[in-house]
Amino acid sequence: MPYAREQSDREQQMRAHLETGFTDHEWAVGMVLCPARERCTSPSGMRALFKPLKNGRLPMHRDWLGYACAGARQKPTTPPLQLRPATPAP
């Protein structure tokens, strides 16, 4: 089962990277992470990004069987992602 542990470690590293509030991807600007973290039932897991609704809450998202995620319709706990500032060349 070393593969499962490595996959989990990579997901946790990606989540920690996104929790800083910055991203390198323009398409992810303004999106937020599910506050359910490891319990998120989205097919993308705990690194799933969502566009907040007008009321500031996350949209409904479900697992493959149709069960609602614990973070669905909740307020996000992380700020909307912003582009990482460019670092000046030395």
BAFIPA-143166 format. One record per residue (C-alpha): residue in one letter; x, y, z; residue number from 1. Coordinates in nm, 4 decimals. Last residue first. Layout:
<rs>
code_c1_c2_c3_pos
a_X_Y_Z_NUM
...
</rs>
This chain:
<rs>
code_c1_c2_c3_pos
p_1.8149_3.8137_-0.9736_90
a_1.4746_3.7783_-1.1466_89
p_1.1876_3.9398_-0.9589_88
t_0.9338_3.7037_-0.8029_87
a_0.5895_3.7188_-0.9569_86
p_0.3107_3.7372_-0.7024_85
r_0.1094_3.4158_-0.6702_84
l_-0.2283_3.4588_-0.8333_83
q_-0.5091_3.4812_-0.5805_82
l_-0.7227_3.2083_-0.4249_81
p_-1.0379_3.2994_-0.2361_80
p_-0.9736_3.2984_0.1404_79
t_-0.9875_2.9696_0.3309_78
t_-1.2563_2.8572_0.5761_77
p_-1.5287_2.8447_0.3137_76
k_-1.8882_2.9053_0.4232_75
q_-2.0973_2.5899_0.4101_74
r_-2.3414_2.4863_0.1352_73
a_-2.1538_2.1583_0.0896_72
g_-1.8719_2.1007_0.3395_71
a_-2.0184_1.7801_0.4882_70
c_-2.0480_1.6427_0.1341_69
a_-2.3881_1.5302_0.0093_68
y_-2.4456_1.1644_-0.0755_67
g_-2.5127_1.0968_-0.4430_66
l_-2.3297_0.7649_-0.4808_65
w_-2.0323_0.9151_-0.6662_64
d_-1.9879_1.1746_-0.3948_63
r_-2.1733_1.5021_-0.3753_62
h_-2.1246_1.8734_-0.4161_61
m_-2.3660_2.1511_-0.3308_60
p_-2.2163_2.4915_-0.3969_59
l_-1.9939_2.6609_-0.1416_58
r_-2.1198_2.9632_0.0491_57
g_-2.0492_3.3301_-0.0189_56
n_-2.4145_3.4271_-0.0838_55
k_-2.3357_3.4753_-0.4536_54
l_-2.2075_3.1165_-0.4740_53
p_-1.8397_3.0365_-0.4212_52
k_-1.6462_2.8854_-0.7141_51
f_-1.5183_2.5509_-0.5925_50
l_-1.1798_2.3807_-0.5711_49
a_-1.1312_2.0141_-0.4811_48
r_-0.8006_1.9334_-0.3082_47
m_-0.9679_1.7305_-0.0340_46
g_-1.1054_1.4765_-0.2764_45
s_-1.1513_1.5344_-0.6478_44
p_-1.4539_1.2985_-0.6568_43
s_-1.6130_1.5296_-0.4001_42
t_-1.6710_1.3496_-0.0716_41
c_-1.4813_1.5982_0.1403_40
r_-1.3971_1.4252_0.4704_39
e_-1.0247_1.4906_0.4307_38
r_-1.0833_1.8692_0.4186_37
a_-1.4513_1.9442_0.5013_36
p_-1.3849_2.3179_0.4462_35
c_-1.3952_2.2708_0.0665_34
l_-1.1301_2.4877_-0.0965_33
v_-1.1988_2.8245_-0.2585_32
m_-1.1992_2.9700_-0.6107_31
g_-1.1349_3.3349_-0.6922_30
v_-0.8308_3.2609_-0.9096_29
a_-0.8220_2.8907_-1.0044_28
w_-0.8210_2.9431_-1.3837_27
e_-0.5134_3.1647_-1.3552_26
h_-0.3015_2.8803_-1.2165_25
d_0.0050_2.9559_-1.0023_24
t_-0.1991_2.9660_-0.6845_23
f_-0.2073_3.1678_-0.3647_22
g_-0.4223_3.1587_-0.0523_21
t_-0.1676_2.9690_0.1606_20
e_-0.4310_2.6953_0.1816_19
l_-0.3499_2.6014_-0.1786_18
h_0.0005_2.4792_-0.0894_17
a_-0.1317_2.2940_0.2157_16
r_-0.3927_2.1216_-0.0047_15
m_-0.1283_2.0255_-0.2608_14
q_0.0938_1.8848_0.0166_13
q_-0.2000_1.6907_0.1628_12
e_-0.2832_1.5512_-0.1798_11
r_0.0798_1.4472_-0.2337_10
d_0.0897_1.2728_0.1073_9
s_-0.2342_1.0880_0.0294_8
q_-0.0984_0.9701_-0.3050_7
e_0.2256_0.8564_-0.1384_6
r_0.0257_0.6642_0.1256_5
a_-0.1901_0.4985_-0.1407_4
y_0.1192_0.3979_-0.3408_3
p_0.2890_0.2476_-0.0359_2
m_0.0000_0.0000_0.0000_1
</rs>
